[in-house]
């Protein structure tokens, strides 16, 4: 006989944990390209579960924000997109063994999150994903999926499959936000036109570009992000 618990709906936290536990990396990547899959690490798994249960232990409908793919110094360490160890501890109040390193994209995103109302409010409304949920490394440095056309072609089915999995959860489809308003948006927009995942994709400039080349205009970009996130 099945227990009553088998009839209870899974909260989003459990669905997300299951997503990463069952995620299968794409095969036949171009020569020299390695997978960055931090959620396979035992300590990362523990921290990711704490984070998801803290912010996603409900079935509230949320919007999606898509980055490019995890990088070595943010999600590549913590397993949480746009969240480096410093932000995970100081902003999210999640203890971990990963030290106190930071990185530019996480710093900008958490300035936006604090301006939005803090992690509690932001994660009640949004989940930060990535067009590719896994990252890539070539010759020891980060590789964005679109920087290598053979890689982009090889992982497109993987990307499509995992967006479909996301949309089987309680995420809204009227619009989503795409971080990376040039190459990431162009690819994502084309995929969206083929598969009709979202009615609208809102592109935003990437935080690294902002802090490296437009730092003096940072506050204006934070306002641009807030406008997009609030649907203004």
Phi and psi in degrees as GROMACS dihedral restraints (atoms count N, CA, C in turn):
[ dihedral_restraints ]
;  ai    aj    ak    al  type     phi  dphi    fc
    3     4     5     6     1   -76.1    20    10
    4     5     6     7     1   143.5    20    10
    6     7     8     9     1   -76.8    20    10
    7     8     9    10     1   161.8    20    10
    9    10    11    12     1   -60.8    20    10
   10    11    12    13     1   -30.9    20    10
   12    13    14    15     1   -63.5    20    10
   13    14    15    16     1   -23.7    20    10
   15    16    17    18     1   -70.2    20    10
   16    17    18    19     1   -16.8    20    10
   18    19    20    21     1   -96.6    20    10
   19    20    21    22     1    -5.5    20    10
   21    22    23    24     1   -78.8    20    10
   22    23    24    25     1   134.4    20    10
   24    25    26    27     1   -67.4    20    10
   25    26    27    28     1   140.4    20    10
   27    28    29    30     1   -74.3    20    10
   28    29    30    31     1   135.6    20    10
   30    31    32    33     1   -73.6    20    10
   31    32    33    34     1   162.7    20    10
   33    34    35    36     1   -57.2    20    10
   34    35    36    37     1   -38.1    20    10
   36    37    38    39     1   -53.8    20    10
   37    38    39    40     1   -47.3    20    10
   39    40    41    42     1   -66.4    20    10
   40    41    42    43     1   -36.5    20    10
   42    43    44    45     1   -66.2    20    10
   43    44    45    46     1   -40.7    20    10
   45    46    47    48     1   -68.7    20    10
   46    47    48    49     1   -41.2    20    10
   48    49    50    51     1   -60.7    20    10
   49    50    51    52     1   -44.6    20    10
   51    52    53    54     1   -63.0    20    10
   52    53    54    55     1   -38.1    20    10
   54    55    56    57     1   -56.9    20    10
   55    56    57    58     1   -48.0    20    10
   57    58    59    60     1   -74.7    20    10
   58    59    60    61     1   -31.3    20    10
   60    61    62    63     1   -67.6    20    10
   61    62    63    64     1   -29.4    20    10
   63    64    65    66     1  -105.0    20    10
   64    65    66    67     1     3.3    20    10
   66    67    68    69     1   -66.4    20    10
   67    68    69    70     1   126.2    20    10
   69    70    71    72     1  -109.0    20    10
   70    71    72    73     1   118.3    20    10
   72    73    74    75     1   -59.5    20    10
   73    74    75    76     1   146.9    20    10
   75    76    77    78     1   -64.9    20    10
   76    77    78    79     1   148.6    20    10
   78    79    80    81     1  -102.1    20    10
   79    80    81    82     1   171.2    20    10
   81    82    83    84     1    57.3    20    10
   82    83    84    85     1    51.1    20    10
   84    85    86    87     1   -77.9    20    10
   85    86    87    88     1   158.2    20    10
   87    88    89    90     1   -57.3    20    10
   88    89    90    91     1   153.0    20    10
   90    91    92    93     1   -57.3    20    10
   91    92    93    94     1   133.6    20    10
   93    94    95    96     1    89.4    20    10
   94    95    96    97     1    -6.9    20    10
   96    97    98    99     1   -93.3    20    10
   97    98    99   100     1   126.5    20    10
   99   100   101   102     1  -111.5    20    10
  100   101   102   103     1   152.7    20    10
  102   103   104   105     1   -85.9    20    10
  103   104   105   106     1   139.3    20    10
  105   106   107   108     1  -108.6    20    10
  106   107   108   109     1   106.8    20    10
  108   109   110   111     1  -131.2    20    10
  109   110   111   112     1    75.0    20    10
  111   112   113   114     1   -63.3    20    10
  112   113   114   115     1   -27.9    20    10
  114   115   116   117     1   -68.5    20    10
  115   116   117   118     1    -4.2    20    10
  117   118   119   120     1   -80.6    20    10
  118   119   120   121     1   -18.1    20    10
  120   121   122   123     1   -74.0    20    10
  121   122   123   124     1   136.3    20    10
  123   124   125   126     1   -59.2    20    10
  124   125   126   127     1   -46.3    20    10
  126   127   128   129     1   -68.1    20    10
  127   128   129   130     1   -37.3    20    10
  129   130   131   132     1   -63.5    20    10
  130   131   132   133     1   -42.6    20    10
  132   133   134   135     1   -55.0    20    10
  133   134   135   136     1   -45.0    20    10
  135   136   137   138     1   -61.7    20    10
  136   137   138   139     1   -46.5    20    10
  138   139   140   141     1   -68.1    20    10
  139   140   141   142     1   -40.8    20    10
  141   142   143   144     1   -60.9    20    10
  142   143   144   145     1   -41.4    20    10
  144   145   146   147     1   -62.7    20    10
  145   146   147   148     1   -42.6    20    10
  147   148   149   150     1   -61.1    20    10
  148   149   150   151     1   -46.2    20    10
  150   151   152   153     1   -60.8    20    10
  151   152   153   154     1   -48.7    20    10
  153   154   155   156     1   -64.0    20    10
  154   155   156   157     1   -41.8    20    10
  156   157   158   159     1   -68.6    20    10
  157   158   159   160     1   -29.4    20    10
  159   160   161   162     1   -70.5    20    10
  160   161   162   163     1   -41.3    20    10
  162   163   164   165     1  -109.4    20    10
  163   164   165   166     1   -14.3    20    10
  165   166   167   168     1  -130.2    20    10
  166   167   168   169     1    27.0    20    10
  168   169   170   171     1   -86.6    20    10
  169   170   171   172     1    57.1    20    10
  171   172   173   174     1  -164.1    20    10
  172   173   174   175     1  -178.8    20    10
  174   175   176   177     1  -120.2    20    10
  175   176   177   178     1    33.3    20    10
  177   178   179   180     1   -65.7    20    10
  178   179   180   181     1   131.0    20    10
  180   181   182   183     1   -63.9    20    10
  181   182   183   184     1   135.1    20    10
  183   184   185   186     1  -130.1    20    10
  184   185   186   187     1   160.9    20    10
  186   187   188   189     1   -87.3    20    10
  187   188   189   190     1   158.7    20    10
  189   190   191   192     1  -108.1    20    10
  190   191   192   193     1   139.9    20    10
  192   193   194   195     1  -120.2    20    10
  193   194   195   196     1   125.9    20    10
  195   196   197   198     1  -110.0    20    10
  196   197   198   199     1   123.2    20    10
  198   199   200   201     1   -87.4    20    10
  199   200   201   202     1  -160.3    20    10
  201   202   203   204     1   -88.7    20    10
  202   203   204   205     1   -73.3    20    10
  204   205   206   207     1  -161.4    20    10
  205   206   207   208     1   156.5    20    10
  207   208   209   210     1   -57.3    20    10
  208   209   210   211     1   144.1    20    10
  210   211   212   213     1  -112.0    20    10
  211   212   213   214     1   168.5    20    10
  213   214   215   216     1   -64.5    20    10
  214   215   216   217     1   -30.0    20    10
  216   217   218   219     1  -104.7    20    10
  217   218   219   220     1    -1.8    20    10
  219   220   221   222     1  -117.4    20    10
  220   221   222   223     1   -99.3    20    10
  222   223   224   225     1   -62.1    20    10
  223   224   225   226     1   -24.7    20    10
  225   226   227   228     1   -63.4    20    10
  226   227   228   229     1   -20.5    20    10
  228   229   230   231     1   -99.4    20    10
  229   230   231   232     1   -48.1    20    10
  231   232   233   234     1   -92.0    20    10
  232   233   234   235     1   -22.8    20    10
  234   235   236   237     1    82.4    20    10
  235   236   237   238     1     4.3    20    10
  237   238   239   240     1  -121.1    20    10
  238   239   240   241     1   122.4    20    10
  240   241   242   243     1   -59.9    20    10
  241   242   243   244     1   137.5    20    10
  243   244   245   246     1    57.1    20    10
  244   245   246   247     1    27.3    20    10
  246   247   248   249     1  -131.3    20    10
  247   248   249   250     1   106.0    20    10
  249   250   251   252     1   -87.0    20    10
  250   251   252   253     1   169.0    20    10
  252   253   254   255     1   -53.0    20    10
  253   254   255   256     1   -41.3    20    10
  255   256   257   258     1   -63.0    20    10
  256   257   258   259     1   -44.7    20    10
  258   259   260   261     1   -69.1    20    10
  259   260   261   262     1   -35.3    20    10
  261   262   263   264     1   -62.4    20    10
  262   263   264   265     1   -39.9    20    10
  264   265   266   267     1   -80.3    20    10
  265   266   267   268     1   -50.7    20    10
  267   268   269   270     1   -78.8    20    10
  268   269   270   271     1   -39.5    20    10
  270   271   272   273     1   -91.3    20    10
  271   272   273   274     1   -40.9    20    10
  273   274   275   276     1   -95.5    20    10
  274   275   276   277     1   -10.2    20    10
  276   277   278   279     1    57.6    20    10
  277   278   279   280     1    41.0    20    10
  279   280   281   282     1  -112.1    20    10
  280   281   282   283     1   116.4    20    10
  282   283   284   285     1   -71.3    20    10
  283   284   285   286     1   149.5    20    10
  285   286   287   288     1  -162.9    20    10
  286   287   288   289     1   168.5    20    10
  288   289   290   291     1  -102.3    20    10
  289   290   291   292     1    21.0    20    10
  291   292   293   294     1   -95.4    20    10
  292   293   294   295     1     8.4    20    10
  294   295   296   297     1    85.5    20    10
  295   296   297   298     1  -157.8    20    10
  297   298   299   300     1  -128.7    20    10
  298   299   300   301     1    27.8    20    10
  300   301   302   303     1   -73.7    20    10
  301   302   303   304     1   158.9    20    10
  303   304   305   306     1  -137.2    20    10
  304   305   306   307     1   177.6    20    10
  306   307   308   309     1  -156.7    20    10
  307   308   309   310     1   157.5    20    10
  309   310   311   312     1   -58.1    20    10
  310   311   312   313     1   -46.3    20    10
  312   313   314   315     1   -61.8    20    10
  313   314   315   316     1   -42.4    20    10
  315   316   317   318     1   -64.4    20    10
  316   317   318   319     1   -39.2    20    10
  318   319   320   321     1   -61.0    20    10
  319   320   321   322     1   -44.7    20    10
  321   322   323   324     1   -67.8    20    10
  322   323   324   325     1   -47.6    20    10
  324   325   326   327     1   -58.9    20    10
  325   326   327   328     1   -38.5    20    10
  327   328   329   330     1   -77.5    20    10
  328   329   330   331     1   -22.1    20    10
  330   331   332   333     1   -65.9    20    10
  331   332   333   334     1   -40.9    20    10
  333   334   335   336     1   -63.9    20    10
  334   335   336   337     1   -45.5    20    10
  336   337   338   339     1   -60.7    20    10
  337   338   339   340     1   -42.2    20    10
  339   340   341   342     1   -65.7    20    10
  340   341   342   343     1   -39.6    20    10
  342   343   344   345     1   -66.8    20    10
  343   344   345   346     1   -29.2    20    10
  345   346   347   348     1   -70.3    20    10
  346   347   348   349     1   -25.8    20    10
  348   349   350   351     1   137.5    20    10
  349   350   351   352     1     2.5    20    10
  351   352   353   354     1   102.1    20    10
  352   353   354   355     1   165.3    20    10
  354   355   356   357     1   -57.3    20    10
  355   356   357   358     1   -39.2    20    10
  357   358   359   360     1   -58.7    20    10
  358   359   360   361     1   -47.8    20    10
  360   361   362   363     1   -70.3    20    10
  361   362   363   364     1   -44.1    20    10
  363   364   365   366     1   -62.3    20    10
  364   365   366   367     1   -49.6    20    10
  366   367   368   369     1   -74.4    20    10
  367   368   369   370     1   -13.6    20    10
  369   370   371   372     1   -72.4    20    10
  370   371   372   373     1   -24.1    20    10
  372   373   374   375     1  -105.2    20    10
  373   374   375   376     1   -24.8    20    10
  375   376   377   378     1  -134.5    20    10
  376   377   378   379     1   151.9    20    10
  378   379   380   381     1  -121.6    20    10
  379   380   381   382     1   131.1    20    10
  381   382   383   384     1   -92.2    20    10
  382   383   384   385     1   115.0    20    10
  384   385   386   387     1  -112.2    20    10
  385   386   387   388     1  -157.4    20    10
  387   388   389   390     1  -152.3    20    10
  388   389   390   391     1   149.0    20    10
  390   391   392   393     1   -55.2    20    10
  391   392   393   394     1   -45.3    20    10
  393   394   395   396     1  -109.0    20    10
  394   395   396   397     1   117.7    20    10
  396   397   398   399     1   -69.3    20    10
  397   398   399   400     1   -11.6    20    10
  399   400   401   402     1  -114.6    20    10
  400   401   402   403     1   151.3    20    10
  402   403   404   405     1   -98.9    20    10
  403   404   405   406     1   176.4    20    10
  405   406   407   408     1  -139.4    20    10
  406   407   408   409     1   146.9    20    10
  408   409   410   411     1  -131.5    20    10
  409   410   411   412     1   138.2    20    10
  411   412   413   414     1  -137.9    20    10
  412   413   414   415     1   125.7    20    10
  414   415   416   417     1    55.2    20    10
  415   416   417   418     1    36.6    20    10
  417   418   419   420     1    82.0    20    10
  418   419   420   421     1     3.8    20    10
  420   421   422   423     1  -124.0    20    10
  421   422   423   424     1   160.2    20    10
  423   424   425   426     1   -59.9    20    10
  424   425   426   427     1   143.3    20    10
  426   427   428   429     1  -130.8    20    10
  427   428   429   430     1   116.5    20    10
  429   430   431   432     1   -72.8    20    10
  430   431   432   433     1   144.3    20    10
  432   433   434   435     1   -56.7    20    10
  433   434   435   436     1   -29.9    20    10
  435   436   437   438     1   -87.9    20    10
  436   437   438   439     1    -4.9    20    10
  438   439   440   441     1   -77.5    20    10
  439   440   441   442     1   -14.6    20    10
  441   442   443   444     1  -127.9    20    10
  442   443   444   445     1   110.8    20    10
  444   445   446   447     1   -62.7    20    10
  445   446   447   448     1   -33.1    20    10
  447   448   449   450     1   -67.5    20    10
  448   449   450   451     1   -39.3    20    10
  450   451   452   453     1   -64.6    20    10
  451   452   453   454     1   -46.3    20    10
  453   454   455   456     1   -57.0    20    10
  454   455   456   457     1   -45.2    20    10
  456   457   458   459     1   -65.3    20    10
  457   458   459   460     1   -41.2    20    10
  459   460   461   462     1   -65.3    20    10
  460   461   462   463     1   -34.2    20    10
  462   463   464   465     1  -101.0    20    10
  463   464   465   466     1     0.5    20    10
  465   466   467   468     1   -57.1    20    10
  466   467   468   469     1   -44.6    20    10
  468   469   470   471     1   -60.6    20    10
  469   470   471   472     1   -37.6    20    10
  471   472   473   474     1   -62.3    20    10
  472   473   474   475     1   -43.5    20    10
  474   475   476   477     1   -62.4    20    10
  475   476   477   478     1   -48.2    20    10
  477   478   479   480     1   -60.9    20    10
  478   479   480   481     1   -45.0    20    10
  480   481   482   483     1   -59.4    20    10
  481   482   483   484     1   -41.0    20    10
  483   484   485   486     1   -80.6    20    10
  484   485   486   487     1   -26.0    20    10
  486   487   488   489     1   -66.1    20    10
  487   488   489   490     1   -40.9    20    10
  489   490   491   492     1   -59.9    20    10
  490   491   492   493     1   -41.3    20    10
  492   493   494   495     1   -63.3    20    10
  493   494   495   496     1   -41.9    20    10
  495   496   497   498     1   -57.0    20    10
  496   497   498   499     1   -44.5    20    10
  498   499   500   501     1   -75.1    20    10
  499   500   501   502     1    -6.7    20    10
  501   502   503   504     1   -82.4    20    10
  502   503   504   505     1    -7.8    20    10
  504   505   506   507     1   -91.1    20    10
  505   506   507   508     1  -169.8    20    10
  507   508   509   510     1   -92.1    20    10
  508   509   510   511     1    63.3    20    10
  510   511   512   513     1  -111.2    20    10
  511   512   513   514     1   146.7    20    10
  513   514   515   516     1   -80.9    20    10
  514   515   516   517     1   150.5    20    10
  516   517   518   519     1  -119.6    20    10
  517   518   519   520     1     1.9    20    10
  519   520   521   522     1   -64.6    20    10
  520   521   522   523     1   -36.6    20    10
  522   523   524   525     1  -158.6    20    10
  523   524   525   526     1   163.2    20    10
  525   526   527   528     1  -145.9    20    10
  526   527   528   529     1   169.2    20    10
  528   529   530   531     1  -112.6    20    10
  529   530   531   532     1   135.1    20    10
  531   532   533   534     1  -116.6    20    10
  532   533   534   535     1   117.4    20    10
  534   535   536   537     1   -89.8    20    10
  535   536   537   538     1   118.6    20    10
  537   538   539   540     1   115.3    20    10
  538   539   540   541     1    82.5    20    10
  540   541   542   543     1   -78.4    20    10
  541   542   543   544     1    -0.7    20    10
  543   544   545   546     1  -107.4    20    10
  544   545   546   547     1   -96.2    20    10
  546   547   548   549     1   -67.8    20    10
  547   548   549   550     1   -39.9    20    10
  549   550   551   552     1   -63.1    20    10
  550   551   552   553     1   -45.9    20    10
  552   553   554   555     1   -64.7    20    10
  553   554   555   556     1   -43.2    20    10
  555   556   557   558     1   -59.9    20    10
  556   557   558   559     1   -44.2    20    10
  558   559   560   561     1   -66.9    20    10
  559   560   561   562     1   -48.8    20    10
  561   562   563   564     1   -62.3    20    10
  562   563   564   565     1   -39.7    20    10
  564   565   566   567     1   -63.7    20    10
  565   566   567   568     1   -40.6    20    10
  567   568   569   570     1   -64.0    20    10
  568   569   570   571     1   -45.3    20    10
  570   571   572   573     1   -60.9    20    10
  571   572   573   574     1   -41.3    20    10
  573   574   575   576     1   -64.0    20    10
  574   575   576   577     1   -38.2    20    10
  576   577   578   579     1   -65.8    20    10
  577   578   579   580     1   -31.3    20    10
  579   580   581   582     1   -76.0    20    10
  580   581   582   583     1   -35.7    20    10
  582   583   584   585     1  -114.2    20    10
  583   584   585   586     1    -8.8    20    10
  585   586   587   588     1    56.4    20    10
  586   587   588   589     1    48.3    20    10
  588   589   590   591     1   -69.8    20    10
  589   590   591   592     1   -46.0    20    10
  591   592   593   594     1  -129.9    20    10
  592   593   594   595     1   149.2    20    10
  594   595   596   597     1   -70.2    20    10
  595   596   597   598     1   -32.5    20    10
  597   598   599   600     1  -147.7    20    10
  598   599   600   601     1   139.7    20    10
  600   601   602   603     1  -116.4    20    10
  601   602   603   604     1   124.3    20    10
  603   604   605   606     1   -99.5    20    10
  604   605   606   607     1   113.1    20    10
  606   607   608   609     1   -84.7    20    10
  607   608   609   610     1   143.6    20    10
  609   610   611   612     1  -133.5    20    10
  610   611   612   613     1   147.3    20    10
  612   613   614   615     1   -64.2    20    10
  613   614   615   616     1   149.5    20    10
  615   616   617   618     1   -74.3    20    10
  616   617   618   619     1   140.3    20    10
  618   619   620   621     1   -55.7    20    10
  619   620   621   622     1   -37.8    20    10
  621   622   623   624     1   -63.7    20    10
  622   623   624   625     1   -41.5    20    10
  624   625   626   627     1   -60.7    20    10
  625   626   627   628     1   -43.7    20    10
  627   628   629   630     1   -60.8    20    10
  628   629   630   631     1   -50.2    20    10
  630   631   632   633     1   -77.2    20    10
  631   632   633   634     1   -22.9    20    10
  633   634   635   636     1   -85.4    20    10
  634   635   636   637     1   -35.9    20    10
  636   637   638   639     1  -122.4    20    10
  637   638   639   640     1   -13.1    20    10
  639   640   641   642     1  -134.9    20    10
  640   641   642   643     1    32.3    20    10
  642   643   644   645     1   -58.3    20    10
  643   644   645   646     1   -36.0    20    10
  645   646   647   648     1   -64.0    20    10
  646   647   648   649     1   -23.0    20    10
  648   649   650   651     1  -100.0    20    10
  649   650   651   652     1    16.8    20    10
  651   652   653   654     1   -53.7    20    10
  652   653   654   655     1   -45.0    20    10
  654   655   656   657     1   -62.5    20    10
  655   656   657   658     1   -35.6    20    10
  657   658   659   660     1   -66.2    20    10
  658   659   660   661     1   -37.5    20    10
  660   661   662   663     1   -70.4    20    10
  661   662   663   664     1   -34.9    20    10
  663   664   665   666     1   -61.3    20    10
  664   665   666   667     1   -42.5    20    10
  666   667   668   669     1   -63.3    20    10
  667   668   669   670     1   -37.4    20    10
  669   670   671   672     1   -62.7    20    10
  670   671   672   673     1   -43.1    20    10
  672   673   674   675     1   -62.1    20    10
  673   674   675   676     1   -46.5    20    10
  675   676   677   678     1   -61.2    20    10
  676   677   678   679     1   -38.6    20    10
  678   679   680   681     1   -61.9    20    10
  679   680   681   682     1   -44.0    20    10
  681   682   683   684     1   -66.4    20    10
  682   683   684   685     1   -43.8    20    10
  684   685   686   687     1   -65.8    20    10
  685   686   687   688     1   -34.1    20    10
  687   688   689   690     1   -88.7    20    10
  688   689   690   691     1    -0.1    20    10
  690   691   692   693     1    67.4    20    10
  691   692   693   694     1    28.7    20    10
